[in-house]
Amino acid sequence: MGSSTANTGSTSIISNAMASNSAWMGSQSNGAGGPKHKGSSSDAVEVSWSRGGRQFSSSREVYTRGLYRICLKFTTSEDEDEGKPEPATAFWTLYGRRTTIGNGVPNSNRPDDICRRMDDSMSGPAAGVLACMSDEDGEQAALYAMRAGMTCGWNILGERGDVAVRVGKAKLYQKSGSSKEARLLTLDAERWVLCNGASFAAGNSVFTVEEVKEKEQKLTIHCSKGPLKNKTLEVYASRCPYVFGRAHEADLCVMDRELSRKHGAILYVRQPGKPRGNFVLADLESTNGSYMRLTGPYNHKGVGALTLGDEFIVGRTG
């Protein structure tokens, strides 16, 4: 499906409700580079998120469905101590604690809980923040989170544009002749609509939506980074699924070794009973993934709500 060399890092979410209740508000680290302090029962405070429903209405429920562990899938950074590639088995165990991800070293003014100081693509300390949802976040954040179909009560934030979440998957089918169609494989695929100001990343490329014309069913995209830098593209609904990747037969051929041959696609999804639809970004089961950046219209608390198995990047690592 693509290059075996993956420079894009991602982090997978894993939940486990078997951890000790007495330490649920503390933090403990295993693997490379994580925080090494441990909380106690005296750290515990009452936390609830009533807007999330009964399943998050008490501290015990929030804990049971909370984020327990994140695992490093890949990174371009090197181990700080030995100068060798980061082990793929690194993981951090968390117990309900707000966690920052960035390049702030332990002895600095702004140390990060998960420090990746070798990743110079991060904008600085706290490039990404993992935090559980609460009633203090307000009703709008709750609506965003529930719309995303979250299951663990946590979300990832990145106010400076460092964070991106892997989008849903689709499968491409070749019809008779040269026509093709795509079928969505994940329930949250329609979550990542390509609206004005939306920005997505694939391999070394970053694209931003400049304009959406609903009447003409046309999408205008500008590439700000990568092999097609400064190139502007127009995508019409009639040409969707609009496939991008390394393949010469792709609608948009991008010579980037981090992309799969048919890496991702822009789909035009029509809503039942409505004359017009939405342009949606989907990943074609690529090796390195396609990511929606949490900037512009997606730079709101709750938009980065996490579900079991979700992947996200901070800078070029996770």
PLY file of the C-alpha trace (Angstrom):
ply
format ascii 1.0
element vertex 318
property float x
property float y
property float z
element edge 317
property int vertex1
property int vertex2
end_header
0.00 0.00 0.00
2.86 2.40 0.44
6.37 3.14 1.53
7.71 1.08 4.39
9.48 4.16 5.72
6.97 6.12 7.79
8.18 9.48 9.03
4.77 10.49 10.26
4.29 9.58 13.90
0.95 8.68 15.36
-0.42 7.76 18.73
-3.04 5.08 19.34
-5.55 5.30 22.16
-5.99 2.25 24.38
-8.42 2.12 27.30
-8.22 -0.15 30.31
-10.57 0.01 33.29
-8.55 -2.37 35.50
-6.22 0.29 36.99
-6.31 1.12 40.70
-9.09 3.52 41.69
-6.91 5.03 44.42
-4.52 6.47 41.82
-6.91 7.50 39.06
-6.04 11.19 39.25
-2.29 10.56 39.25
0.10 9.69 36.43
2.61 6.93 35.92
4.97 6.33 33.03
6.31 3.22 31.34
8.47 3.09 28.25
10.61 5.87 26.82
10.41 9.50 27.70
7.20 9.73 29.76
6.62 11.36 33.16
7.87 9.42 36.15
5.77 10.72 39.04
2.86 8.86 40.59
-0.30 10.23 42.16
-2.02 9.11 45.34
-5.54 9.07 46.73
-5.01 12.54 48.20
-4.80 13.90 44.64
-8.34 12.75 43.77
-11.02 15.35 43.17
-14.64 15.00 42.13
-14.86 15.14 38.34
-18.01 14.76 36.29
-19.26 15.55 32.81
-23.05 15.45 33.02
-23.39 16.82 29.47
-21.76 13.64 28.22
-24.61 11.52 29.57
-25.03 9.09 32.45
-21.83 7.25 31.54
-19.76 10.31 32.55
-21.95 11.62 35.38
-19.65 10.75 38.31
-15.94 10.50 39.08
-16.13 6.72 39.11
-17.82 6.60 35.71
-15.36 9.13 34.25
-12.49 7.01 35.58
-13.91 3.73 34.28
-14.29 5.12 30.76
-11.25 7.33 30.97
-8.02 7.35 29.03
-5.67 4.79 30.55
-2.80 4.37 28.11
-1.46 5.84 24.89
1.04 3.97 22.75
3.67 5.38 20.44
3.25 3.98 16.95
6.12 5.74 15.18
8.27 8.84 15.41
11.06 10.60 13.56
12.69 11.74 16.80
15.60 9.89 18.35
16.10 8.60 21.85
17.57 11.47 23.85
19.96 9.32 25.83
21.33 6.91 23.27
20.81 8.73 19.97
18.99 5.77 18.44
15.51 5.58 16.91
12.62 5.69 19.36
11.39 2.18 20.23
8.00 1.42 18.71
6.86 -0.18 21.98
7.02 3.05 24.02
3.83 3.86 25.95
2.61 6.14 28.70
0.05 5.19 31.34
-2.25 7.99 32.46
-4.86 8.16 35.21
-7.19 11.03 34.44
-4.46 13.65 34.50
-4.19 16.54 32.03
-1.14 15.69 29.95
0.97 17.97 27.76
2.93 16.77 24.73
5.76 18.89 23.34
9.50 19.51 23.36
9.72 21.08 26.83
12.56 19.29 28.65
12.19 18.30 32.35
14.47 21.05 33.74
12.93 23.88 31.70
10.38 26.52 32.72
7.64 24.62 30.87
8.38 20.89 31.09
6.09 18.55 29.18
4.63 15.35 30.59
5.53 13.62 27.34
8.69 15.27 26.00
9.89 14.74 22.44
12.67 17.28 22.30
14.14 15.85 19.08
11.00 16.76 17.13
11.79 20.29 15.99
8.55 20.47 13.99
6.68 21.09 17.25
6.02 24.76 17.97
7.23 24.40 21.57
6.05 23.10 24.95
2.42 21.98 25.23
2.09 21.64 21.46
-0.66 19.14 22.21
-2.77 18.73 25.34
-4.72 15.64 26.39
-7.56 16.52 28.76
-10.77 14.92 29.96
-14.05 16.66 29.20
-15.93 18.36 32.04
-19.00 20.54 32.53
-16.74 23.58 32.66
-16.05 23.15 28.94
-19.64 24.18 28.14
-22.46 22.85 26.02
-20.90 23.55 22.62
-17.82 21.47 23.44
-20.11 18.65 24.55
-22.00 18.79 21.25
-18.76 18.58 19.28
-17.58 15.64 21.37
-20.79 13.65 21.15
-21.02 14.32 17.42
-17.55 12.77 17.12
-18.83 9.60 18.78
-16.28 9.70 21.59
-16.13 6.79 24.03
-13.34 7.63 26.47
-14.33 11.11 27.66
-11.04 12.67 26.55
-10.01 15.01 23.77
-6.77 16.24 22.21
-6.16 19.96 21.76
-3.58 21.88 19.76
-4.21 25.60 19.64
-1.07 26.33 17.60
-1.80 23.91 14.77
0.54 21.08 15.84
-2.18 18.45 16.33
-4.00 16.43 13.70
-6.35 13.44 13.95
-6.40 10.53 11.51
-9.59 10.59 9.45
-11.97 7.73 8.72
-11.29 5.07 6.11
-12.87 4.32 2.77
-12.37 1.64 0.14
-12.10 2.35 -3.56
-13.99 0.23 -6.10
-13.47 0.24 -9.85
-16.73 0.26 -11.76
-17.27 -0.48 -15.44
-14.94 1.45 -17.71
-12.85 4.13 -16.02
-15.42 5.15 -13.41
-14.85 4.49 -9.72
-16.68 4.77 -6.42
-15.72 4.74 -2.76
-17.43 3.15 0.21
-16.97 4.50 3.73
-15.61 1.89 6.13
-15.77 3.76 9.45
-18.78 5.30 11.14
-17.04 8.62 11.86
-15.77 9.18 8.31
-18.31 11.95 7.65
-17.02 13.80 10.71
-14.22 15.48 8.72
-16.04 17.72 6.26
-13.81 19.86 4.03
-15.32 23.25 4.81
-13.80 26.72 4.40
-10.52 26.98 6.30
-10.16 23.25 6.94
-6.59 21.99 6.66
-5.36 18.42 6.22
-2.01 16.66 6.01
-0.85 13.60 4.11
2.81 12.62 4.00
4.89 15.79 3.67
2.02 17.79 2.19
-0.37 20.22 3.85
-3.54 21.36 2.06
-5.99 24.09 3.06
-9.52 24.63 1.76
-9.77 28.14 0.31
-13.34 28.06 -0.95
-16.38 25.83 -1.12
-19.02 26.68 -3.72
-22.10 24.65 -2.88
-24.10 25.68 -5.94
-21.32 24.70 -8.35
-20.36 21.76 -6.10
-16.74 22.84 -6.31
-13.89 22.76 -3.80
-10.78 24.94 -4.09
-7.68 23.73 -2.23
-4.26 25.32 -1.81
-1.12 23.32 -1.04
1.13 25.17 1.44
3.75 22.47 2.03
5.21 19.50 0.18
6.06 18.61 -3.44
3.04 20.60 -4.74
3.72 23.71 -2.63
1.88 26.85 -3.86
-0.30 24.80 -6.21
-4.05 25.48 -6.23
-6.49 22.70 -7.08
-10.15 22.65 -8.02
-12.17 19.56 -7.19
-15.69 19.07 -8.57
-18.23 16.71 -7.08
-18.61 15.03 -10.46
-14.95 13.89 -10.26
-15.24 12.40 -6.78
-13.89 10.21 -5.38
-10.88 12.41 -6.12
-7.90 10.17 -5.33
-4.46 11.44 -4.32
-1.27 9.43 -3.90
1.96 8.33 -5.61
0.25 6.41 -8.41
0.45 8.05 -11.81
-3.19 7.09 -12.43
-4.33 8.95 -9.31
-6.37 12.11 -9.89
-3.64 14.00 -8.04
-0.20 12.41 -8.34
2.12 13.53 -5.53
5.69 12.23 -5.70
6.17 11.72 -1.99
7.61 8.46 -0.66
5.54 8.81 2.53
2.33 8.44 0.51
0.79 5.16 -0.55
0.04 4.69 -4.24
-3.62 5.46 -3.62
-3.32 7.20 -0.30
-6.53 9.12 0.33
-9.53 10.62 -1.40
-11.92 13.52 -1.35
-15.47 12.20 -1.43
-18.72 13.99 -2.13
-21.28 12.61 0.30
-24.91 13.48 -0.37
-27.26 13.68 2.57
-30.55 11.75 2.26
-33.37 14.01 1.15
-31.07 16.95 0.41
-30.11 18.21 -3.07
-26.49 18.96 -2.07
-23.86 17.17 -0.06
-20.48 17.76 1.56
-16.90 17.20 0.50
-15.33 14.78 2.99
-11.72 13.69 3.48
-11.16 9.92 3.73
-8.13 7.68 4.00
-7.85 4.76 1.57
-6.37 2.40 4.18
-2.95 3.95 3.61
0.20 3.03 5.53
0.84 6.46 7.04
-2.67 7.87 7.17
-4.43 11.11 6.24
-4.94 13.65 9.02
-7.26 16.57 9.62
-5.44 19.37 11.42
-7.19 20.83 14.46
-7.02 24.40 13.16
-9.53 26.85 11.67
-13.06 25.42 11.90
-11.73 22.42 13.85
-9.90 24.44 16.50
-12.57 24.01 19.19
-12.61 22.05 22.41
-14.43 18.77 21.91
-13.68 18.49 18.17
-10.64 16.33 18.92
-12.72 13.89 21.00
-11.08 10.48 21.19
-12.37 6.96 20.76
-10.69 3.62 21.36
-8.03 3.06 18.69
-7.93 6.66 17.43
-4.63 7.94 16.10
-3.29 11.49 16.26
-0.03 13.30 15.61
1.66 16.18 17.39
4.22 17.77 15.12
5.82 14.80 13.39
5.48 12.38 16.25
3.10 11.24 18.91
0 1
1 2
2 3
3 4
4 5
5 6
6 7
7 8
8 9
9 10
10 11
11 12
12 13
13 14
14 15
15 16
16 17
17 18
18 19
19 20
20 21
21 22
22 23
23 24
24 25
25 26
26 27
27 28
28 29
29 30
30 31
31 32
32 33
33 34
34 35
35 36
36 37
37 38
38 39
39 40
40 41
41 42
42 43
43 44
44 45
45 46
46 47
47 48
48 49
49 50
50 51
51 52
52 53
53 54
54 55
55 56
56 57
57 58
58 59
59 60
60 61
61 62
62 63
63 64
64 65
65 66
66 67
67 68
68 69
69 70
70 71
71 72
72 73
73 74
74 75
75 76
76 77
77 78
78 79
79 80
80 81
81 82
82 83
83 84
84 85
85 86
86 87
87 88
88 89
89 90
90 91
91 92
92 93
93 94
94 95
95 96
96 97
97 98
98 99
99 100
100 101
101 102
102 103
103 104
104 105
105 106
106 107
107 108
108 109
109 110
110 111
111 112
112 113
113 114
114 115
115 116
116 117
117 118
118 119
119 120
120 121
121 122
122 123
123 124
124 125
125 126
126 127
127 128
128 129
129 130
130 131
131 132
132 133
133 134
134 135
135 136
136 137
137 138
138 139
139 140
140 141
141 142
142 143
143 144
144 145
145 146
146 147
147 148
148 149
149 150
150 151
151 152
152 153
153 154
154 155
155 156
156 157
157 158
158 159
159 160
160 161
161 162
162 163
163 164
164 165
165 166
166 167
167 168
168 169
169 170
170 171
171 172
172 173
173 174
174 175
175 176
176 177
177 178
178 179
179 180
180 181
181 182
182 183
183 184
184 185
185 186
186 187
187 188
188 189
189 190
190 191
191 192
192 193
193 194
194 195
195 196
196 197
197 198
198 199
199 200
200 201
201 202
202 203
203 204
204 205
205 206
206 207
207 208
208 209
209 210
210 211
211 212
212 213
213 214
214 215
215 216
216 217
217 218
218 219
219 220
220 221
221 222
222 223
223 224
224 225
225 226
226 227
227 228
228 229
229 230
230 231
231 232
232 233
233 234
234 235
235 236
236 237
237 238
238 239
239 240
240 241
241 242
242 243
243 244
244 245
245 246
246 247
247 248
248 249
249 250
250 251
251 252
252 253
253 254
254 255
255 256
256 257
257 258
258 259
259 260
260 261
261 262
262 263
263 264
264 265
265 266
266 267
267 268
268 269
269 270
270 271
271 272
272 273
273 274
274 275
275 276
276 277
277 278
278 279
279 280
280 281
281 282
282 283
283 284
284 285
285 286
286 287
287 288
288 289
289 290
290 291
291 292
292 293
293 294
294 295
295 296
296 297
297 298
298 299
299 300
300 301
301 302
302 303
303 304
304 305
305 306
306 307
307 308
308 309
309 310
310 311
311 312
312 313
313 314
314 315
315 316
316 317
